[in-house]
Amino acid sequence: MHNREDENFFIAGGGILGLLFGLLIAQLLARPENPITEIKRGIEADEFVPYVQPLFDLRDLKIIGGEALMRWRKPDGTMVPPSNFINLAEDSGLIVPMTRSIIKQTLNHVDDILIRDRSLKVSFNITPQDLMSDGFIMDLTSIVSDSRVKPEQIVLEITERQEIKDEHKAAGVVESLKALGYRIALDDTGTGHNGLSYIQDLNADIMKIDKKFVDFISDDGGTEIVQMLVQLAKRMKMQTIAEGIETETQARILNELGVDQGQGYYVAKPLKPEEFCMQVRKQALK
């Protein structure tokens, strides 16, 4: 009788321990994944995909190219905006393989229309960290060569989200890229970590005017900063692109101020690559 009580005690104790162990495992499995680990897994699973926002001529609103933007498409179909992962990717260095993947995917999708119309261009955001990473030029050249798109149709937008710590080295890389035919744009001009002196040092081809400055524009004014940037760009023999154009008024005033090109919801939101290609083909039929 005593032995049976001991046996029941151990059985009950084992059951409780098993239950506790199961609860512990369930709790561990339910814990959110480390964000960096999740991004790494997403890169390996090709979950980071390109969208393309059309670029248009401000004189006639004709689409003349597009900017590749990154989105995170989770296995369940959820789309994660860049604001939720770009900073982590940049801080961890994962932005480098992500950018390579986005360039390759985008060119695979849009190479047909770029081959048919050599005046069309596509741009990619490049952080200073990526720009000066080992093998950047070699990797880029390999990807572009495989696509049959000409380097002259590729615009590399150097973002100001990161500080350019070695402007001399960056200028050397930019010079090498331009010699190969690539065009260089300065993104987020005047809003990031780098002073205006880097505009002259990098000898870029294009200045992008940030949405923050475009938002101020109306028939009542708010054009002073844009005017200053346009004048500076003209002196530097640079083209200008205004971002975040949302109204006809903004587009009209920017054109009057001498801004060359624009992007924004006024003409088109970021599109899936196949939708972007469809828009370009429709335009060609008009």
ABEGO torsion letter per residue (X at the ends): XAAAAAAAAAAAAAAAAAAAAAAAAAAAAABBBBAAAAAAAAAAAGABBBBBBBBBBAAAGBBAEBBBBBBBBBAAGBBBBAAAAAAAAAAAGAAAAAAAAAAAAAAAAAAAAAAABAABBBBBBBBAAAAABBGAAAAAAAAAAAAGBBAAABBBBBBAABBBABAAAAAAAAAAAAAAGBBBBBBGBGABABBAAAAAAAGBABBBBBAAAAAABBAAEGAAAAAAAAAAAAAAGBBBBBBGBABAAAAAAAAAAGBABBBEAAABBBBBAAAAAAAAAAAAAX
